[in-house]
């Protein structure tokens, strides 16, 4: 499974799951950071949260890169004389 079809990359040794929406990944990442900053976790818990945070950060990056690519494509299409009523 690849990022294009909903996976979160080949970086993980864990089974691939459907990629969460950007907002969900961002919110979970924010909560993980809050928990890590609060402290009081065991080393193992901290490592697990950090690893999950790395995966979530990669998912967010994939979403943002995809959005940038879609916008660039739409803007290029418009510049080439495409749909002039498009909002960008």
C-alpha positions, 0 to 999 in steps of 0.5 A: 500500500502506498501513500497514494492509496491510503497507506502511510508509507513503507517506513513502518514495520506494522501492518498498513492501515487506512490513512486518517484524514489530515485534521484527525492526524493533526489533532492526534499529533497535537494530543501526543505532544501535549501528553509527552510535554506533560511528562509522567510517562515511562520511557516505553510509553514515551517512545511509543508516543514518539513513534506514533507522532513520527508516523502522524507527522509523516501523514500530515506531510503527505496530505499537505504535499498532495494539497500543494500538488493539486493546487499547483496543477489547478493553477497551471491548468487555469494559466493555460486557458482552462476554466477561468471561473475556478476560484484560483 
